[in-house]
Amino acid sequence: MMRALVLVGVAASCGPTLIWSGHTEDRARSIEIIEDGGSDHFVVDGYRIAGFPAIAATSLAVAGSHVAFAARTDAGWSVVCDGRRAATWDGIGAIALAASGRLAYAAERAGGWYVVVDGVESSRLDAVLADTLRFSSDGHRVAYVAQLGPRVRAVIDGRADADADAIGRFVFSPDGAHYAYAARRGRDAFVVVDGKAGATWPAIGDIELAASGRVAYSAADGKQWRVVVDDDPGPVVDEIERIAWNDDATHVAWLARVDGIGILAVDRAPVAVAAKLHSDSYAFRPGSSELAYVVEAAAGGEQLMLDRAAGPIADEIGAPAWSPDGHLAVTARRGRTWSVIVDGRETPAGTRVATPVWSNSGRLAVVSRRGRATHVLVDGQDFPFDLAFEDSLAFSRDGRHWAIVAGDLVHEQLFFSIDGATRRPLAPSEVYSAAPNGSIFESRSDVLRTWSRAQAERAARGLE
């Protein structure tokens, strides 16, 4: 249905050609890039702000209320951020933008590359590796991978780490205080945490960095893999599917496979061994080391477990979802009927149910399918829609408001539903425009949920 709506929106356009359509991240202002009369124009809230010989739509970066893009002028290429044009260059590479308005971009002049952060240029580089320029989630730190000759090095806040032959899997910790990445010199691969290199391995897989700076990662020795925690290797397995820390990084859970059998372990101790363990089937209780997980039941079906204590059994059980204050919700199927189980209390919900969503204040919302309609259940209240994108449901930070991307089949329209009543149109062209940067088709749930959360936040501020 989404594809049909997108195509209708594109085909129906007339007059100036629409290149890109969207909003600022806070959904406060509409943005368009249009081509008209041989020039590209940047349009905000329907007003043409600036025109250029060309605007690179794929360069567009949006964060908070800020927007940046690369534009070609008569003298060369510039980055335009919130209407202000920066210096002119021969070419512009990656652009990174923080919600605070901080701006970083890669730029080329006379065959050399530079990274410009808040208007300050780096020294000359041979290249800036694609997709490595980024801010931490709080916008305080910035990192990228630079190439000088045959070697590369990670640069964090303007300070370069040691040279390597290759660098990948860069991550900031959730609070931005720490960073980690995988590097290689010759045949040796290793993880670097805050500039310090760890033990060497033939290969490095996923890296999970906790807010405390503790690190857990998967490492291979030939065809055998291990979970390595702070450079302490665990037992040998065939493959590792997921690693997760609890909130205070005192415990780490990981799911691995040996001969096709799943093994769920906490630290080094296995807690479940079964063929049908899934990567999303376990979660730590917030602020605790208590682990909820789903295993095969001895009599058939699946069973919810809480630190080895047996919970309900059903034909199928979904991913555990904890509220911030420690309440547990899961979905469960018996026959063709799905239910929602909250702290052991079960409520039938429909023929299909998505993973429950909690607000910061402890409100619970679930998207379910009943007949031909999609229903959103919020604290037990039912809101029906022709269709709704289950992975777009989001609450405002205070939990008072919620929003979801929904659709009207009769009129072939997409819209945001806010608290089940207020509707705000969502242009199919905006959904389509998210594709150039890969945001819709590579990570649609994150994008749609971000849009919905922004609408819920606007309601919380009395703007909807």
TORLUM-849832 format. One record per residue (C-alpha): residue number from 1; residue in one letter; chain; y, x, z. Coordinates in steps of 0.05 Angstrom, whole numbers. Layout:
REM TORLUM-849832
num; residuo; cadena; yy; xx; zz
NUM; A; A; Y; X; Z
...
This chain:
REM TORLUM-849832
num; residuo; cadena; yy; xx; zz
1; M; A; 0; 0; 0
2; M; A; 48; 57; 17
3; R; A; 37; 88; -52
4; A; A; 52; 22; -87
5; L; A; 117; 13; -48
6; V; A; 138; 85; -63
7; L; A; 128; 76; -138
8; V; A; 166; 11; -138
9; G; A; 225; 44; -103
10; V; A; 227; 102; -153
11; A; A; 219; 58; -215
12; A; A; 273; 10; -193
13; S; A; 328; 63; -187
14; C; A; 385; 62; -237
15; G; A; 451; 96; -250
16; P; A; 456; 166; -219
17; T; A; 388; 198; -210
18; L; A; 364; 200; -138
19; I; A; 334; 268; -121
20; W; A; 325; 261; -46
21; S; A; 335; 206; 4
22; G; A; 330; 207; 80
23; H; A; 366; 209; 147
24; T; A; 387; 259; 198
25; E; A; 331; 270; 249
26; D; A; 366; 224; 299
27; R; A; 369; 170; 245
28; A; A; 444; 163; 256
29; R; A; 466; 180; 185
30; S; A; 436; 168; 117
31; I; A; 431; 227; 69
32; E; A; 421; 229; -6
33; I; A; 421; 282; -60
34; I; A; 437; 253; -128
35; E; A; 447; 280; -198
36; D; A; 505; 252; -236
37; G; A; 542; 280; -296
38; G; A; 505; 346; -296
39; S; A; 520; 361; -222
40; D; A; 483; 350; -157
41; H; A; 519; 313; -103
42; F; A; 508; 311; -27
43; V; A; 519; 240; -2
44; V; A; 527; 219; 71
45; D; A; 528; 146; 91
46; G; A; 542; 128; 18
47; Y; A; 601; 176; 9
48; R; A; 597; 237; -35
49; I; A; 614; 296; 9
50; A; A; 606; 354; -40
51; G; A; 582; 369; -111
52; F; A; 549; 431; -137
53; P; A; 519; 455; -202
54; A; A; 451; 450; -166
55; I; A; 423; 432; -98
56; A; A; 352; 456; -80
57; A; A; 323; 393; -51
58; T; A; 261; 429; -26
59; S; A; 306; 474; 17
60; L; A; 333; 416; 57
61; A; A; 327; 425; 133
62; V; A; 342; 369; 182
63; A; A; 344; 375; 258
64; G; A; 378; 329; 308
65; S; A; 443; 308; 276
66; H; A; 447; 370; 232
67; V; A; 431; 382; 158
68; A; A; 428; 446; 117
69; F; A; 409; 461; 45
70; A; A; 416; 514; -9
71; A; A; 466; 500; -64
72; R; A; 484; 539; -127
73; T; A; 558; 551; -139
74; D; A; 594; 585; -196
75; A; A; 589; 651; -156
76; G; A; 517; 646; -133
77; W; A; 476; 611; -79
78; S; A; 500; 589; -11
79; V; A; 472; 552; 49
80; V; A; 512; 490; 66
81; C; A; 505; 466; 138
82; D; A; 540; 403; 162
83; G; A; 588; 409; 103
84; R; A; 606; 482; 117
85; R; A; 589; 532; 63
86; A; A; 564; 601; 84
87; A; A; 568; 667; 46
88; T; A; 547; 673; -27
89; W; A; 481; 706; -45
90; D; A; 439; 719; -107
91; G; A; 385; 674; -78
92; I; A; 365; 635; -16
93; G; A; 295; 633; 14
94; A; A; 272; 596; 76
95; I; A; 321; 556; 119
96; A; A; 309; 541; 193
97; L; A; 352; 493; 233
98; A; A; 350; 477; 307
99; A; A; 370; 410; 338
100; S; A; 427; 447; 373
101; G; A; 456; 465; 305
102; R; A; 434; 537; 304
103; L; A; 421; 561; 233
104; A; A; 378; 616; 205
105; Y; A; 361; 631; 132
106; A; A; 333; 685; 87
107; A; A; 378; 709; 31
108; E; A; 373; 759; -26
109; R; A; 426; 805; -55
110; A; A; 416; 862; -105
111; G; A; 341; 861; -96
112; G; A; 343; 865; -20
113; W; A; 330; 810; 30
114; Y; A; 367; 793; 95
115; V; A; 358; 743; 150
116; V; A; 422; 710; 173
117; V; A; 421; 680; 243
118; D; A; 483; 642; 265
119; G; A; 523; 680; 213
120; V; A; 498; 750; 232
121; E; A; 460; 788; 179
122; S; A; 399; 831; 192
123; S; A; 389; 900; 162
124; R; A; 362; 903; 91
125; L; A; 289; 882; 82
126; D; A; 242; 885; 24
127; A; A; 219; 814; 36
128; V; A; 216; 758; 88
129; L; A; 146; 728; 89
130; A; A; 144; 655; 67
131; D; A; 140; 601; 120
132; T; A; 150; 650; 178
133; L; A; 223; 637; 195
134; R; A; 227; 590; 255
135; F; A; 262; 571; 319
136; S; A; 225; 558; 384
137; S; A; 222; 484; 403
138; D; A; 282; 492; 449
139; G; A; 322; 527; 395
140; H; A; 337; 587; 438
141; R; A; 293; 638; 402
142; V; A; 283; 654; 328
143; A; A; 228; 693; 295
144; Y; A; 205; 716; 226
145; V; A; 159; 767; 193
146; A; A; 194; 821; 153
147; Q; A; 166; 869; 102
148; L; A; 189; 941; 94
149; G; A; 149; 980; 43
150; P; A; 74; 965; 50
151; R; A; 79; 946; 124
152; V; A; 103; 883; 159
153; R; A; 130; 870; 229
154; A; A; 147; 809; 270
155; V; A; 221; 804; 289
156; I; A; 238; 761; 350
157; D; A; 311; 751; 369
158; G; A; 329; 810; 325
159; R; A; 280; 858; 358
160; A; A; 222; 883; 316
161; D; A; 151; 893; 342
162; A; A; 105; 949; 318
163; D; A; 85; 954; 244
164; A; A; 22; 921; 218
165; D; A; -13; 912; 152
166; A; A; -13; 836; 159
167; I; A; 13; 784; 209
168; G; A; -4; 710; 215
169; R; A; -14; 651; 263
170; F; A; 53; 661; 298
171; V; A; 64; 613; 357
172; F; A; 116; 604; 411
173; S; A; 94; 578; 478
174; P; A; 113; 505; 492
175; D; A; 175; 526; 531
176; G; A; 194; 580; 481
177; A; A; 190; 635; 534
178; H; A; 131; 672; 503
179; Y; A; 104; 686; 433
180; A; A; 39; 708; 403
181; Y; A; 10; 724; 334
182; A; A; -50; 755; 300
183; A; A; -41; 823; 267
184; R; A; -83; 872; 228
185; R; A; -83; 947; 219
186; G; A; -137; 971; 172
187; R; A; -201; 936; 192
188; D; A; -177; 920; 263
189; A; A; -149; 851; 279
190; F; A; -116; 836; 346
191; V; A; -70; 788; 382
192; V; A; 0; 808; 402
193; V; A; 32; 772; 462
194; D; A; 105; 786; 477
195; G; A; 101; 851; 438
196; K; A; 37; 876; 472
197; A; A; -25; 885; 429
198; G; A; -93; 864; 456
199; A; A; -165; 885; 441
200; T; A; -187; 894; 369
201; W; A; -236; 850; 331
202; P; A; -258; 843; 258
203; A; A; -224; 775; 254
204; I; A; -179; 729; 295
205; G; A; -179; 653; 291
206; D; A; -137; 601; 327
207; I; A; -89; 622; 382
208; E; A; -70; 578; 441
209; L; A; -11; 604; 482
210; A; A; 5; 572; 549
211; A; A; 75; 564; 579
212; S; A; 56; 617; 630
213; G; A; 43; 668; 575
214; R; A; -33; 667; 583
215; V; A; -69; 667; 516
216; A; A; -136; 643; 492
217; Y; A; -160; 655; 421
218; S; A; -222; 656; 378
219; A; A; -247; 723; 354
220; A; A; -304; 742; 307
221; D; A; -351; 801; 309
222; G; A; -388; 794; 244
223; K; A; -415; 723; 239
224; Q; A; -410; 712; 315
225; W; A; -349; 683; 349
226; R; A; -324; 683; 420
227; V; A; -267; 652; 460
228; V; A; -225; 708; 487
229; V; A; -181; 692; 547
230; D; A; -129; 745; 565
231; D; A; -173; 797; 528
232; D; A; -235; 776; 567
233; P; A; -288; 755; 516
234; G; A; -334; 696; 529
235; P; A; -405; 683; 505
236; V; A; -426; 688; 432
237; V; A; -426; 624; 390
238; D; A; -431; 606; 316
239; E; A; -362; 574; 310
240; I; A; -305; 550; 353
241; E; A; -271; 483; 339
242; R; A; -217; 475; 391
243; I; A; -186; 510; 451
244; A; A; -140; 475; 502
245; W; A; -105; 497; 567
246; N; A; -92; 452; 625
247; D; A; -19; 443; 645
248; D; A; -13; 502; 693
249; A; A; -59; 547; 651
250; T; A; -108; 557; 708
251; H; A; -166; 531; 665
252; V; A; -182; 531; 591
253; A; A; -231; 484; 556
254; W; A; -263; 499; 490
255; L; A; -311; 467; 441
256; A; A; -360; 511; 403
257; R; A; -424; 503; 363
258; V; A; -490; 540; 364
259; D; A; -544; 521; 313
260; G; A; -505; 457; 299
261; I; A; -504; 435; 372
262; G; A; -436; 425; 406
263; I; A; -421; 460; 471
264; L; A; -361; 439; 513
265; A; A; -342; 491; 565
266; V; A; -289; 499; 618
267; D; A; -273; 573; 626
268; R; A; -343; 602; 618
269; A; A; -384; 544; 646
270; P; A; -415; 493; 597
271; V; A; -402; 421; 619
272; A; A; -434; 385; 560
273; V; A; -484; 402; 505
274; A; A; -495; 351; 449
275; A; A; -496; 346; 374
276; K; A; -440; 295; 369
277; L; A; -384; 327; 409
278; H; A; -318; 319; 372
279; S; A; -257; 365; 374
280; D; A; -212; 310; 401
281; S; A; -263; 284; 452
282; Y; A; -236; 320; 513
283; A; A; -169; 325; 550
284; F; A; -144; 352; 616
285; R; A; -110; 304; 664
286; P; A; -35; 322; 667
287; G; A; -20; 369; 725
288; S; A; -93; 377; 741
289; S; A; -157; 412; 722
290; E; A; -195; 346; 717
291; L; A; -227; 339; 648
292; A; A; -243; 274; 613
293; Y; A; -293; 281; 556
294; V; A; -340; 240; 513
295; V; A; -415; 257; 506
296; E; A; -477; 226; 477
297; A; A; -509; 177; 527
298; A; A; -582; 187; 544
299; A; A; -599; 116; 524
300; G; A; -559; 120; 459
301; G; A; -486; 111; 443
302; E; A; -431; 151; 477
303; Q; A; -408; 158; 549
304; L; A; -341; 176; 581
305; M; A; -345; 230; 634
306; L; A; -295; 253; 686
307; D; A; -313; 322; 712
308; R; A; -388; 306; 705
309; A; A; -379; 237; 738
310; A; A; -408; 184; 692
311; G; A; -362; 131; 663
312; P; A; -372; 72; 616
313; I; A; -422; 73; 558
314; A; A; -409; 43; 489
315; D; A; -433; 50; 418
316; E; A; -372; 93; 404
317; I; A; -315; 120; 448
318; G; A; -249; 146; 422
319; A; A; -207; 205; 446
320; P; A; -185; 204; 519
321; A; A; -110; 190; 528
322; W; A; -78; 207; 596
323; S; A; -12; 178; 620
324; P; A; 38; 227; 650
325; D; A; 21; 201; 720
326; G; A; -55; 207; 710
327; H; A; -81; 140; 685
328; L; A; -136; 144; 632
329; A; A; -143; 101; 570
330; V; A; -197; 103; 518
331; T; A; -220; 58; 462
332; A; A; -293; 36; 460
333; R; A; -335; -1; 408
334; R; A; -393; -47; 423
335; G; A; -422; -75; 359
336; R; A; -363; -93; 315
337; T; A; -313; -104; 371
338; W; A; -267; -50; 398
339; S; A; -238; -53; 468
340; V; A; -187; -14; 507
341; I; A; -210; 14; 574
342; V; A; -156; 33; 624
343; D; A; -180; 63; 689
344; G; A; -246; 28; 680
345; R; A; -216; -41; 663
346; E; A; -237; -65; 594
347; T; A; -198; -111; 547
348; P; A; -224; -132; 477
349; A; A; -174; -111; 423
350; G; A; -201; -121; 353
351; T; A; -245; -94; 297
352; R; A; -208; -28; 296
353; V; A; -165; 6; 349
354; A; A; -123; 69; 346
355; T; A; -117; 120; 402
356; P; A; -73; 90; 458
357; V; A; -2; 115; 466
358; W; A; 31; 123; 535
359; S; A; 105; 125; 549
360; N; A; 134; 175; 599
361; S; A; 143; 117; 647
362; G; A; 70; 95; 643
363; R; A; 75; 38; 592
364; L; A; 15; 31; 546
365; A; A; 15; 12; 472
366; V; A; -45; 4; 426
367; V; A; -49; -12; 352
368; S; A; -108; -55; 332
369; R; A; -135; -91; 272
370; R; A; -156; -164; 276
371; G; A; -173; -201; 212
372; R; A; -121; -184; 159
373; A; A; -65; -169; 208
374; T; A; -47; -108; 248
375; H; A; -28; -120; 321
376; V; A; 12; -77; 369
377; L; A; -5; -90; 441
378; V; A; 48; -66; 490
379; D; A; 33; -77; 564
380; G; A; -13; -133; 541
381; Q; A; 39; -168; 498
382; D; A; 17; -180; 426
383; F; A; 62; -164; 366
384; P; A; 29; -180; 298
385; F; A; 48; -148; 230
386; D; A; 22; -152; 159
387; L; A; 11; -78; 165
388; A; A; 33; -22; 211
389; F; A; 21; 52; 209
390; E; A; -17; 66; 273
391; D; A; 3; 139; 276
392; S; A; 77; 122; 275
393; L; A; 80; 86; 343
394; A; A; 128; 120; 392
395; F; A; 166; 105; 456
396; S; A; 236; 127; 475
397; R; A; 240; 182; 527
398; D; A; 256; 132; 583
399; G; A; 198; 87; 560
400; R; A; 241; 24; 555
401; H; A; 236; 18; 480
402; W; A; 184; 29; 426
403; A; A; 183; 30; 350
404; I; A; 133; 32; 294
405; V; A; 134; 36; 218
406; A; A; 109; -31; 192
407; G; A; 107; -69; 127
408; D; A; 117; -138; 96
409; L; A; 64; -150; 43
410; V; A; 97; -211; 12
411; H; A; 164; -176; -1
412; E; A; 133; -107; -9
413; Q; A; 180; -77; 43
414; L; A; 174; -23; 95
415; F; A; 214; -26; 160
416; F; A; 219; 0; 231
417; S; A; 201; -53; 282
418; I; A; 238; -39; 348
419; D; A; 208; -72; 409
420; G; A; 171; -120; 362
421; A; A; 234; -158; 343
422; T; A; 290; -117; 312
423; R; A; 277; -94; 241
424; R; A; 310; -34; 207
425; P; A; 294; -23; 133
426; L; A; 256; 40; 113
427; A; A; 268; 55; 40
428; P; A; 205; 74; 1
429; S; A; 246; 129; -32
430; E; A; 254; 162; 36
431; V; A; 179; 164; 46
432; Y; A; 172; 192; -24
433; S; A; 227; 243; -12
434; A; A; 190; 272; 47
435; A; A; 138; 299; -1
436; P; A; 175; 360; -29
437; N; A; 171; 397; 37
438; G; A; 99; 374; 47
439; S; A; 117; 335; 109
440; I; A; 87; 268; 90
441; F; A; 23; 287; 56
442; E; A; 6; 347; 100
443; S; A; 27; 319; 167
444; R; A; 46; 246; 158
445; S; A; 33; 225; 230
446; D; A; 83; 276; 259
447; V; A; 138; 255; 210
448; L; A; 130; 180; 218
449; R; A; 125; 186; 294
450; T; A; 188; 228; 295
451; W; A; 224; 175; 255
452; S; A; 200; 120; 301
453; R; A; 217; 159; 363
454; A; A; 288; 168; 338
455; Q; A; 294; 93; 327
456; A; A; 269; 80; 397
457; E; A; 320; 130; 424
458; R; A; 376; 95; 387
459; A; A; 354; 30; 421
460; A; A; 355; 65; 488
461; R; A; 428; 86; 475
462; G; A; 446; 15; 456
463; L; A; 455; 32; 382
464; E; A; 403; -18; 356
